Amino acid sequence: MKAYVFPGQGAQFSGMGKDLYENPMAKELFEKANEIMGFRISDIMFGGTDEELKQTNVTQPAIFLHSVILAKVLGESFRPDMVAGHSLGEFSALVAANALSFEDGLKLVVARANAMQKACEIQPSTMAAILGLADEVVEQICAEIDEVVVPANYNCPGQLVISGSIEGIDLACQKLTEAGAKRALKLNVGGAFHSPLMEPAKLELQAAIEQTQISAPVCPIYQNVNAQPTTDPEVIKTNLIAQLTGAVRWTQTVANMIADGATEFVEVGPGNVLQGLVKKVNREAQTNSASLA
């Protein structure tokens, strides 16, 4: 079975999507996006600087557009048995699987980016990548800290990103290093994504999601907040709303897709970060299976 996965923020690069523009359908979609955005985001994607691509109103829509337009260009060869997206990528996955229209998906991504930026400005906050510790150890240490600090991205075995207040992250990094983490690296991000500090963004985005038409996708989508497959539009909406303050359970998502029969993972969009994470989850699953035999 074939699983298509869609990347999230951080996968952007200058020149992204430029090779697709020669395709007439892709060109039409890029121009439609420029019209919706009110500026030529395609020009920034194709030739902008790294600094321009990092702008909040550019990064998330750019990754979404690259992913979704690539899926559309693939046409008949895009036949997923299941889909999933990492954080922002969940919106790309929903459009590619025909649960959301291209226009509605882009508008939601823009609303999401703007809402997240506002939440970041309310309270200084950040994230950190923790390498080489079991998830349970990271969870326990985060729970013992009085500041806001929570597991945010379960990326793969031995790689968990935490999110919270600057004081909470600093304290957690110290304690996790003492507990044996190979690295506790603060990330260059503007806020505590997938944490309770995103509650203002969640409330703002909730209104937009509730007003948007979501249909049953052509195949199950495995959603971030619970790593479970669904084709129910109401469940999809509920999980999308919960996503901004909930953890991205990518390790569990990939493990569940493999358990449900996925034998081939295809990354749709810029970069290949997800392919690396999938390999690590798959390796862990094979090791566990061998040890049980």
C-alpha positions in Angstrom: 0.0 0.0 0.0 1.2 3.5 -0.8 1.3 6.3 1.7 1.8 9.9 0.7 3.2 12.3 3.3 3.4 16.1 3.2 6.1 18.2 4.9 5.6 21.1 7.3 7.4 24.4 8.1 11.1 24.4 7.6 11.1 22.6 4.3 11.2 25.8 2.2 14.0 26.8 -0.1 14.6 29.4 -2.8 13.5 28.0 -6.2 10.8 25.7 -4.7 8.1 24.8 -7.2 9.8 26.6 -10.1 10.1 23.4 -12.1 6.3 22.9 -11.9 5.4 26.3 -13.4 5.9 25.0 -16.9 2.9 22.7 -16.5 -0.3 24.6 -17.6 -2.4 23.4 -14.6 0.4 24.3 -12.2 0.7 27.7 -13.7 -3.0 28.3 -13.4 -2.9 27.3 -9.7 0.1 29.4 -8.9 -1.6 32.4 -10.5 -4.8 31.7 -8.6 -2.7 31.6 -5.4 -1.1 35.0 -6.3 -4.6 36.4 -6.7 -5.9 35.0 -3.3 -2.7 36.1 -1.5 -2.8 39.7 -2.9 0.9 39.5 -3.9 3.0 37.3 -6.2 4.0 34.6 -3.7 5.2 32.5 -6.7 8.0 35.1 -7.4 9.2 34.8 -3.9 9.1 30.9 -4.1 11.0 30.8 -7.4 13.6 33.5 -6.7 13.3 35.0 -3.3 16.0 35.1 -0.6 16.0 32.8 2.4 15.0 35.8 4.5 12.0 36.5 2.3 10.9 32.8 2.5 11.1 32.9 6.3 8.4 35.6 6.5 5.3 34.2 8.3 2.9 35.2 5.5 5.1 33.4 3.0 6.6 30.3 4.6 3.4 28.2 5.3 1.5 29.1 2.1 4.7 28.4 0.0 5.2 24.9 1.4 1.4 24.2 1.1 1.4 25.4 -2.6 4.5 23.4 -3.5 3.0 20.2 -2.0 -0.5 20.6 -3.3 0.4 21.7 -6.8 2.9 18.8 -7.1 0.2 16.4 -6.1 -2.2 17.9 -8.7 0.6 17.6 -11.4 1.1 14.0 -10.5 -2.4 13.5 -11.7 -3.3 9.9 -12.3 -0.1 8.6 -10.7 -1.2 10.2 -7.4 -3.2 7.3 -6.0 -2.8 7.2 -2.3 -4.1 4.4 -0.1 -3.5 6.7 2.9 -2.2 10.2 3.6 -0.7 12.2 6.4 1.0 15.6 6.9 3.4 16.9 9.5 1.8 19.9 11.2 1.1 22.4 8.3 1.4 19.4 6.0 -1.9 18.1 7.3 -3.7 20.9 5.3 -1.8 19.9 2.2 -2.7 16.3 2.7 -6.4 17.2 3.0 -6.4 19.2 -0.3 -4.5 16.5 -2.1 -7.0 13.9 -0.9 -9.9 16.1 -2.1 -11.3 16.8 1.4 -10.6 20.5 1.0 -10.7 22.7 -2.1 -7.5 24.3 -3.2 -8.9 27.8 -2.5 -10.2 26.9 0.9 -7.1 25.1 1.9 -4.9 28.1 1.0 -7.2 30.5 2.9 -7.0 28.3 6.0 -3.2 28.1 5.8 -3.0 31.9 5.5 -5.4 32.3 8.4 -3.3 29.7 10.4 0.0 31.5 9.7 -1.4 34.9 10.7 -3.1 33.5 13.9 0.2 31.8 14.9 2.1 35.0 14.4 -0.3 37.0 16.6 0.0 34.3 19.3 3.8 34.5 19.2 3.7 38.2 19.8 1.5 37.8 22.9 4.2 35.9 24.8 7.9 35.3 23.9 8.3 31.5 23.5 10.3 29.0 21.7 11.0 25.3 21.0 14.0 22.9 21.4 14.9 19.6 19.8 15.8 16.8 22.3 17.9 14.0 20.8 18.8 10.6 22.3 16.2 10.2 25.1 13.2 8.0 25.3 9.9 9.9 24.9 8.7 8.8 28.3 11.8 10.5 30.0 11.2 13.8 28.1 7.5 13.7 29.0 8.2 13.1 32.7 10.8 15.9 33.0 8.5 18.4 31.1 5.7 17.5 33.5 7.8 18.3 36.5 8.6 21.9 35.4 6.3 24.7 36.7 6.7 26.8 33.5 4.8 26.0 30.3 6.8 23.3 28.5 5.4 20.3 26.6 6.3 17.7 24.1 5.3 19.2 20.7 6.7 17.1 17.8 7.2 13.3 18.2 9.4 13.1 15.1 10.9 9.7 15.3 12.4 7.5 18.0 15.0 9.5 19.9 14.0 12.8 18.4 11.3 14.8 20.2 10.8 18.6 20.0 9.5 20.4 23.1 7.7 23.7 23.1 7.0 26.4 25.7 8.0 29.6 27.5 11.6 30.7 27.1 12.2 30.1 30.8 10.6 26.7 30.6 12.6 25.6 27.6 15.9 26.7 29.1 15.1 24.8 32.3 14.0 21.7 30.4 17.1 21.7 28.2 19.3 21.8 31.3 17.4 19.0 33.0 17.2 16.8 29.9 20.9 17.2 29.3 21.5 16.1 32.9 19.2 13.1 32.2 21.4 12.0 29.4 20.1 13.7 26.2 22.7 13.6 23.4 21.6 17.1 22.5 19.1 19.7 23.7 19.1 22.3 20.9 17.0 25.4 21.0 15.4 26.1 17.6 15.4 29.3 15.7 11.6 29.7 15.7 9.4 32.6 16.8 7.0 30.8 19.1 5.9 27.7 21.1 4.0 25.9 18.3 1.8 22.9 19.3 1.7 24.0 22.9 -1.0 25.7 25.2 0.6 29.1 24.3 -1.0 28.7 20.9 -4.5 28.9 22.4 -5.3 32.4 21.0 -4.4 31.1 17.5 -6.5 28.0 18.0 -9.5 30.1 18.9 -9.0 32.3 15.8 -8.5 29.4 13.5 -11.4 27.4 14.9 -13.8 30.0 13.6 -12.3 29.7 10.1 -12.3 25.9 10.1 -15.9 25.7 11.3 -17.0 27.8 8.4 -15.1 25.8 5.8 -16.6 22.9 3.8 -14.7 19.7 4.4 -15.7 16.5 2.5 -14.7 12.9 3.0 -11.2 12.4 1.6 -10.5 9.8 -1.1 -8.6 7.7 1.4 -8.0 7.7 5.2 -6.0 10.6 6.6 -3.9 10.0 9.7 -4.1 13.1 11.8 -1.4 14.7 14.0 -3.3 14.9 17.3 -4.1 11.2 17.7 -2.2 9.4 14.9 -5.4 7.6 13.9 -7.0 7.3 10.4 -10.3 8.9 9.6 -12.5 9.8 6.6 -15.2 11.5 8.7 -15.3 15.3 7.9 -16.5 16.2 11.5 -13.7 14.2 13.1 -11.2 15.9 10.6 -12.5 19.3 11.7 -12.3 18.6 15.4 -8.7 17.3 15.0 -7.6 20.2 12.9 -8.8 22.6 15.5 -7.0 20.7 18.2 -3.8 20.6 16.2 -2.4 24.0 17.0 -2.2 23.3 20.8 -1.8 19.5 20.5 1.4 17.5 19.8 2.3 16.3 16.3 2.4 12.5 16.9 4.5 11.7 13.8 6.3 8.7 15.2 3.0 7.1 16.1 1.4 8.1 12.8 4.1 6.5 10.7 4.0 3.4 13.0 0.3 3.1 12.6 0.5 3.5 8.8 3.1 0.7 8.6 0.9 -1.5 10.9 -2.1 -0.8 8.6 -0.2 -2.0 5.5 1.9 0.9 4.2 4.9 -0.5 2.3 5.9 2.6 0.3 6.1 6.2 1.5 6.2 9.1 -1.0 7.0 12.6 0.2 5.1 15.2 -1.7 6.5 18.7 -1.4 9.8 20.5 -0.8 12.7 18.5 0.8 13.0 15.0 2.0 13.0 15.4 5.8 10.0 13.1 6.3 11.6 10.3 4.4 14.4 10.3 6.9 12.0 10.2 9.8 9.9 7.4 8.2 13.1 5.3 7.8 13.9 5.7 11.5 10.4 4.8 12.6 10.5 1.8 10.3 13.9 0.7 11.6 12.6 0.8 15.2 9.5 -1.2 14.2 11.6 -3.9 12.6 14.0 -4.0 15.6 11.0 -4.4 18.0 9.5 -7.0 15.8 12.8 -9.0 15.7 13.2 -8.8 19.4 9.7 -10.2 19.9 10.3 -13.1 17.5 
